[in-house]
Amino acid sequence: MIPIDFSYWRPTSAEEAVALYQRLAADRQEPAYCAGGTEIVTRARLGQLAPGAVIDLKAIPEMCRVACEGGRWHFGAAVPLAQLVDDEPWPLLARIAERVADHTSRAHITLGGNLAGAIQYREAALPFWLADAEITVAGPHGRHTAPFAQRFGGALSLDPGELVLDLSIPESATRFPSYAQKATRLDYVDYPLVTVAAVQSPGGHLRVAWSGLLPEPFRSDALDAALSAAGTPAARVARALGELPSTLVEDLHGTADYRRFVCEQILSDAIADLEGT
């Protein structure tokens, strides 16, 4: 049960959803977009959120599709993480998504919800960061498609009333050699000490994205360059660690020093896996 009253809306197009949001916001109803609803339910129960209106996005077809068209894979923002794991259109995304929460929760947590949610880990973003993804957003001024990295720098940059419709990647990116690992303190299902996604591009360059190290997901061109430079794997890992920010997260899950140690092990494993060393 949610201890609040709210109106419920189920538009069938992105334009209808955005127009509804604008009208409801003008009426001071504090609307919220909803696809899976896990965060709305949880935060409402904790008294952290009290929307006067909920706009359900699951009836918008383009937000619920996973399809390859014109040489690009398209992932709708309302697709549940469990579907991305079970259907496995992109192996790297499936391996990252299968460690987000438990199976029951993944059936409700959507791709867009994971990227835009208040929980800071946003692990589903990591593969898209590495694949030159594009993101399509609908808002009061129409639709806009931009490089994912322009809209996501650890958190999504969205104006009030904007919603994510779709993320897309080149079809070739799904075949890049890839590596995924999540380290937790205790249980298999837990918030991460460190989650890493890594790919090896056709030129042999390594790209890595992280979650759990900093208050928000993180990637660095300088770290990628250090990891891809000439030298022994141990020397490359040491140079890459030197590019990490100095203020890593410290919490009940692990200290900064322990997270750095885990990073070292994961980077060594990633090189061995991707390069066969």
VENNORLIN-V282990 format. One record per residue. N is the residue number from 1. SS is DSSP state (alpha for helix, beta for strand, coil for the rest). OMEGA is omega as a letter, one per 20 degrees, with the letter a starting at -180 (none if undefined). NEAR is the number of other ideal C-beta (glycine too) atoms within 10 Angstrom. Layout:
n=<N & N>
ss=<SS & SS>
omega=<OMEGA & OMEGA>
near=<NEAR & NEAR>
//
This chain:
n=<1 & 2 & 3 & 4 & 5 & 6 & 7 & 8 & 9 & 10 & 11 & 12 & 13 & 14 & 15 & 16 & 17 & 18 & 19 & 20 & 21 & 22 & 23 & 24 & 25 & 26 & 27 & 28 & 29 & 30 & 31 & 32 & 33 & 34 & 35 & 36 & 37 & 38 & 39 & 40 & 41 & 42 & 43 & 44 & 45 & 46 & 47 & 48 & 49 & 50 & 51 & 52 & 53 & 54 & 55 & 56 & 57 & 58 & 59 & 60 & 61 & 62 & 63 & 64 & 65 & 66 & 67 & 68 & 69 & 70 & 71 & 72 & 73 & 74 & 75 & 76 & 77 & 78 & 79 & 80 & 81 & 82 & 83 & 84 & 85 & 86 & 87 & 88 & 89 & 90 & 91 & 92 & 93 & 94 & 95 & 96 & 97 & 98 & 99 & 100 & 101 & 102 & 103 & 104 & 105 & 106 & 107 & 108 & 109 & 110 & 111 & 112 & 113 & 114 & 115 & 116 & 117 & 118 & 119 & 120 & 121 & 122 & 123 & 124 & 125 & 126 & 127 & 128 & 129 & 130 & 131 & 132 & 133 & 134 & 135 & 136 & 137 & 138 & 139 & 140 & 141 & 142 & 143 & 144 & 145 & 146 & 147 & 148 & 149 & 150 & 151 & 152 & 153 & 154 & 155 & 156 & 157 & 158 & 159 & 160 & 161 & 162 & 163 & 164 & 165 & 166 & 167 & 168 & 169 & 170 & 171 & 172 & 173 & 174 & 175 & 176 & 177 & 178 & 179 & 180 & 181 & 182 & 183 & 184 & 185 & 186 & 187 & 188 & 189 & 190 & 191 & 192 & 193 & 194 & 195 & 196 & 197 & 198 & 199 & 200 & 201 & 202 & 203 & 204 & 205 & 206 & 207 & 208 & 209 & 210 & 211 & 212 & 213 & 214 & 215 & 216 & 217 & 218 & 219 & 220 & 221 & 222 & 223 & 224 & 225 & 226 & 227 & 228 & 229 & 230 & 231 & 232 & 233 & 234 & 235 & 236 & 237 & 238 & 239 & 240 & 241 & 242 & 243 & 244 & 245 & 246 & 247 & 248 & 249 & 250 & 251 & 252 & 253 & 254 & 255 & 256 & 257 & 258 & 259 & 260 & 261 & 262 & 263 & 264 & 265 & 266 & 267 & 268 & 269 & 270 & 271 & 272 & 273 & 274 & 275 & 276 & 277>
ss=<coil & coil & coil & coil & coil & coil & beta & beta & beta & coil & coil & coil & coil & alpha & alpha & alpha & alpha & alpha & alpha & alpha & alpha & alpha & alpha & alpha & alpha & alpha & coil & coil & coil & coil & beta & beta & beta & beta & coil & coil & coil & alpha & alpha & alpha & alpha & alpha & alpha & alpha & alpha & coil & coil & coil & coil & coil & coil & coil & beta & beta & beta & beta & coil & coil & coil & coil & alpha & alpha & alpha & alpha & coil & beta & beta & beta & beta & coil & coil & beta & beta & beta & beta & beta & coil & coil & coil & beta & alpha & alpha & alpha & alpha & alpha & alpha & alpha & coil & coil & coil & alpha & alpha & alpha & alpha & alpha & alpha & alpha & coil & coil & coil & coil & coil & alpha & alpha & alpha & alpha & coil & coil & coil & beta & alpha & alpha & alpha & alpha & alpha & alpha & coil & coil & coil & coil & coil & coil & coil & coil & alpha & alpha & alpha & alpha & alpha & alpha & coil & coil & coil & beta & beta & beta & beta & beta & beta & coil & coil & beta & beta & beta & beta & beta & beta & alpha & alpha & alpha & alpha & beta & coil & coil & coil & beta & coil & coil & coil & coil & coil & coil & beta & beta & beta & beta & beta & beta & beta & beta & alpha & alpha & alpha & alpha & alpha & coil & beta & beta & beta & beta & beta & beta & beta & coil & coil & coil & coil & coil & coil & coil & coil & coil & coil & beta & beta & beta & beta & beta & beta & beta & coil & coil & coil & coil & coil & beta & beta & beta & beta & beta & beta & coil & coil & coil & coil & coil & coil & beta & beta & coil & alpha & alpha & alpha & alpha & alpha & alpha & alpha & alpha & coil & coil & coil & coil & alpha & alpha & alpha & alpha & alpha & alpha & alpha & alpha & alpha & coil & coil & coil & coil & coil & coil & coil & coil & coil & beta & coil & coil & beta & coil & alpha & alpha & alpha & alpha & alpha & alpha & alpha & alpha & alpha & alpha & alpha & alpha & alpha & alpha & alpha & alpha & alpha & alpha & alpha & alpha & coil & coil>
omega=<r & a & r & r & r & r & a & a & a & a & a & r & r & a & r & a & a & r & r & a & a & a & a & r & r & r & r & r & r & a & r & r & a & r & r & r & a & a & r & a & a & a & r & r & r & a & a & a & r & a & r & r & r & a & a & a & a & r & r & a & a & r & a & a & r & a & r & a & r & r & r & r & r & a & a & a & a & r & r & r & a & r & r & r & a & a & r & r & a & a & a & r & r & a & r & a & a & r & r & r & r & a & a & r & a & r & a & r & a & r & a & r & r & a & a & a & a & r & a & a & r & a & r & r & a & r & a & r & a & a & a & a & r & a & r & a & r & a & a & a & r & a & r & r & a & r & a & a & r & a & a & r & a & r & r & r & a & r & r & r & r & r & r & r & a & r & a & r & r & a & a & a & r & a & r & r & a & a & r & r & r & r & r & a & a & a & r & r & a & r & a & q & r & r & a & r & a & r & r & a & a & r & r & a & r & r & a & r & a & r & a & a & a & r & r & r & a & r & a & r & a & r & r & a & r & a & a & a & r & r & r & r & a & r & r & r & r & r & r & r & r & r & r & r & a & a & r & a & r & r & a & a & a & r & r & a & r & r & r & r & r & r & r & a & a & r & r & r & a & r & a & a & a & a & r & a & none>
near=<6 & 16 & 8 & 13 & 7 & 17 & 13 & 9 & 19 & 15 & 17 & 10 & 14 & 23 & 13 & 15 & 25 & 22 & 14 & 18 & 24 & 15 & 13 & 21 & 15 & 8 & 12 & 8 & 16 & 13 & 24 & 20 & 24 & 23 & 27 & 24 & 18 & 20 & 20 & 20 & 15 & 15 & 17 & 20 & 13 & 8 & 9 & 10 & 17 & 14 & 20 & 16 & 19 & 21 & 22 & 16 & 25 & 15 & 15 & 24 & 11 & 16 & 25 & 17 & 14 & 15 & 13 & 13 & 10 & 7 & 9 & 15 & 21 & 20 & 24 & 24 & 27 & 26 & 23 & 22 & 28 & 20 & 20 & 24 & 19 & 14 & 11 & 15 & 16 & 24 & 14 & 23 & 27 & 18 & 18 & 29 & 26 & 18 & 19 & 24 & 21 & 10 & 12 & 9 & 15 & 23 & 16 & 17 & 24 & 30 & 28 & 26 & 26 & 25 & 23 & 21 & 21 & 11 & 15 & 15 & 19 & 22 & 27 & 26 & 27 & 25 & 30 & 27 & 22 & 24 & 26 & 14 & 22 & 20 & 23 & 19 & 21 & 22 & 17 & 12 & 10 & 10 & 13 & 13 & 11 & 12 & 11 & 20 & 14 & 10 & 21 & 22 & 13 & 16 & 17 & 18 & 12 & 15 & 9 & 10 & 19 & 20 & 22 & 27 & 23 & 24 & 27 & 23 & 22 & 15 & 14 & 12 & 21 & 18 & 11 & 20 & 16 & 24 & 21 & 24 & 20 & 23 & 19 & 18 & 13 & 7 & 8 & 8 & 12 & 14 & 19 & 23 & 22 & 24 & 25 & 25 & 30 & 28 & 22 & 19 & 16 & 9 & 6 & 10 & 12 & 25 & 22 & 24 & 23 & 24 & 26 & 27 & 23 & 16 & 13 & 15 & 25 & 20 & 19 & 17 & 9 & 12 & 22 & 20 & 14 & 20 & 23 & 18 & 12 & 6 & 11 & 10 & 15 & 12 & 12 & 19 & 21 & 14 & 16 & 24 & 16 & 10 & 14 & 19 & 11 & 5 & 10 & 20 & 18 & 12 & 12 & 6 & 18 & 21 & 13 & 16 & 10 & 16 & 24 & 15 & 15 & 20 & 23 & 15 & 13 & 23 & 25 & 15 & 14 & 24 & 23 & 12 & 16 & 17 & 12 & 7 & 9>
//
